[in-house]
């Protein structure tokens, strides 16, 4: 798994040998030293060509000295994204001098994820592999697409570990759990399910299968307080403390943030001990690290976004997202070699100071 010593070694080598700005790396919960943007793996069809592109992008990012954060999910491209990331990481480590403990790998589970390389047809995979084997009770499925029961989580995590060829997952997110479940099962039942899920994840941490866990979200942490889909981060941390104590493993969240979606930095919809705070502020107060998603709004900002002096539109969008006070950094889906090279050059400069960042807030 990623370690403080390993990730610091990667950062030191990056600044000394690759000319990367020291400020590009940040210390995060657990004492890890991580790059201020990471590689995402959501977009693309479930085919061999995309597999190869993701695998190559993983190796380029790691060998460049500019990215030691990899993000995926079991449902991305029907499990093929995890396998592509896993092969890219294994091959990068095999070439050296980089070692496994220098790289932080996160994945997600919650959505039902048929295996795109299985001989079982996708429309029968869940019934055959999960329901028939008593891994998943149909009563635990929400909207025909999401579950978070303990038996389901254990199964999915073992599949992810196999797909990624990893003994330990550095971070496992419950994938859009409040977004998917809250509107259907209600607040009290969702909290009961969350406590059960966190208890399961604490057991897996103790067994060495997980380093930390978190919530990867879309609307729920940014929604207006009191709205049906709203979720309180403070309540989530309290749920983790109830099963894991102060040393609980709920250490990270993920949510959308960009020039076009700046809510987490401007909207005081969260609170800690009664004080109204933005999502970034609340996370800092609660000791939870923030990764962000869709910094390019799935390519829109690369075409029509603002342009800072000396940067392309895509670089400006990523620079904005990585410069938010309280962030670890955005996760950027990138496979095209030209786009990859362009974005990686950002690591040679420091993130913006607060004043310059705020000039781009909508």
ChimeraX attribute file (.defattr): number of C-alpha atoms within 10 A of each C-alpha:
attribute: neighborCount
match mode: 1-to-1
recipient: residues
	/A:1	20
	/A:2	24
	/A:3	19
	/A:4	16
	/A:5	13
	/A:6	19
	/A:7	27
	/A:8	20
	/A:9	16
	/A:10	25
	/A:11	27
	/A:12	16
	/A:13	16
	/A:14	23
	/A:15	19
	/A:16	12
	/A:17	11
	/A:18	16
	/A:19	14
	/A:20	24
	/A:21	18
	/A:22	17
	/A:23	15
	/A:24	26
	/A:25	29
	/A:26	17
	/A:27	16
	/A:28	18
	/A:29	14
	/A:30	14
	/A:31	13
	/A:32	20
	/A:33	29
	/A:34	27
	/A:35	27
	/A:36	29
	/A:37	30
	/A:38	27
	/A:39	25
	/A:40	24
	/A:41	25
	/A:42	18
	/A:43	15
	/A:44	16
	/A:45	14
	/A:46	16
	/A:47	13
	/A:48	11
	/A:49	11
	/A:50	18
	/A:51	22
	/A:52	16
	/A:53	17
	/A:54	31
	/A:55	25
	/A:56	21
	/A:57	24
	/A:58	29
	/A:59	20
	/A:60	20
	/A:61	23
	/A:62	23
	/A:63	20
	/A:64	17
	/A:65	23
	/A:66	30
	/A:67	27
	/A:68	27
	/A:69	26
	/A:70	23
	/A:71	23
	/A:72	30
	/A:73	26
	/A:74	28
	/A:75	23
	/A:76	22
	/A:77	24
	/A:78	20
	/A:79	22
	/A:80	27
	/A:81	29
	/A:82	32
	/A:83	22
	/A:84	25
	/A:85	28
	/A:86	25
	/A:87	22
	/A:88	25
	/A:89	27
	/A:90	19
	/A:91	14
	/A:92	22
	/A:93	19
	/A:94	12
	/A:95	11
	/A:96	10
	/A:97	10
	/A:98	20
	/A:99	19
	/A:100	19
	/A:101	20
	/A:102	25
	/A:103	26
	/A:104	25
	/A:105	27
	/A:106	22
	/A:107	25
	/A:108	25
	/A:109	28
	/A:110	23
	/A:111	23
	/A:112	19
	/A:113	20
	/A:114	22
	/A:115	20
	/A:116	18
	/A:117	13
	/A:118	10
	/A:119	8
	/A:120	14
	/A:121	13
	/A:122	16
	/A:123	9
	/A:124	10
	/A:125	19
	/A:126	19
	/A:127	16
	/A:128	14
	/A:129	15
	/A:130	19
	/A:131	14
	/A:132	12
	/A:133	11
	/A:134	13
	/A:135	19
	/A:136	22
	/A:137	15
	/A:138	13
	/A:139	7
	/A:140	14
	/A:141	17
	/A:142	16
	/A:143	10
	/A:144	10
	/A:145	11
	/A:146	19
	/A:147	26
	/A:148	25
	/A:149	19
	/A:150	19
	/A:151	15
	/A:152	21
	/A:153	20
	/A:154	17
	/A:155	14
	/A:156	21
	/A:157	22
	/A:158	15
	/A:159	16
	/A:160	26
	/A:161	20
	/A:162	14
	/A:163	19
	/A:164	27
	/A:165	17
	/A:166	18
	/A:167	13
	/A:168	21
	/A:169	25
	/A:170	22
	/A:171	25
	/A:172	28
	/A:173	23
	/A:174	26
	/A:175	25
	/A:176	21
	/A:177	23
	/A:178	27
	/A:179	19
	/A:180	21
	/A:181	21
	/A:182	20
	/A:183	13
	/A:184	15
	/A:185	14
	/A:186	13
	/A:187	17
	/A:188	10
	/A:189	12
	/A:190	18
	/A:191	17
	/A:192	11
	/A:193	20
	/A:194	21
	/A:195	18
	/A:196	18
	/A:197	22
	/A:198	26
	/A:199	20
	/A:200	17
	/A:201	30
	/A:202	23
	/A:203	14
	/A:204	17
	/A:205	19
	/A:206	10
	/A:207	11
	/A:208	14
	/A:209	22
	/A:210	23
	/A:211	26
	/A:212	23
	/A:213	26
	/A:214	26
	/A:215	24
	/A:216	27
	/A:217	23
	/A:218	19
	/A:219	15
	/A:220	23
	/A:221	27
	/A:222	26
	/A:223	19
	/A:224	16
	/A:225	16
	/A:226	10
	/A:227	9
	/A:228	15
	/A:229	21
	/A:230	21
	/A:231	24
	/A:232	21
	/A:233	21
	/A:234	17
	/A:235	13
	/A:236	17
	/A:237	20
	/A:238	18
	/A:239	22
	/A:240	27
	/A:241	18
	/A:242	13
	/A:243	20
	/A:244	17
	/A:245	11
	/A:246	11
	/A:247	10
	/A:248	21
	/A:249	25
	/A:250	27
	/A:251	23
	/A:252	22
	/A:253	20
	/A:254	22
	/A:255	21
	/A:256	24
	/A:257	27
	/A:258	27
	/A:259	20
	/A:260	18
	/A:261	15
	/A:262	18
	/A:263	21
	/A:264	24
	/A:265	21
	/A:266	14
	/A:267	16
	/A:268	19
	/A:269	21
	/A:270	26
	/A:271	20
	/A:272	16
	/A:273	6
	/A:274	7
	/A:275	9
	/A:276	14
	/A:277	19
	/A:278	19
	/A:279	25
	/A:280	22
	/A:281	21
	/A:282	23
	/A:283	24
	/A:284	15
	/A:285	14
	/A:286	14
	/A:287	14
	/A:288	22
	/A:289	22
	/A:290	23
	/A:291	24
	/A:292	24
	/A:293	23
	/A:294	23
	/A:295	31
	/A:296	26
	/A:297	17
	/A:298	12
	/A:299	14
	/A:300	14
	/A:301	22
	/A:302	20
	/A:303	11
	/A:304	10
	/A:305	19
	/A:306	16
	/A:307	15
	/A:308	14
	/A:309	6
	/A:310	8
	/A:311	16
	/A:312	17
	/A:313	19
	/A:314	23
	/A:315	25
	/A:316	25
	/A:317	26
	/A:318	27
	/A:319	27
	/A:320	26
	/A:321	31
	/A:322	28
	/A:323	22
	/A:324	24
	/A:325	16
	/A:326	19
	/A:327	23
	/A:328	27
	/A:329	31
	/A:330	33
	/A:331	27
	/A:332	23
	/A:333	25
	/A:334	23
	/A:335	23
	/A:336	12
	/A:337	13
	/A:338	9
	/A:339	14
	/A:340	17
	/A:341	16
	/A:342	13
	/A:343	21
	/A:344	19
	/A:345	14
	/A:346	21
	/A:347	26
	/A:348	17
	/A:349	14
	/A:350	17
	/A:351	23
	/A:352	16
	/A:353	11
	/A:354	11
	/A:355	8
	/A:356	12
	/A:357	17
	/A:358	15
	/A:359	9
	/A:360	16
	/A:361	16
	/A:362	11
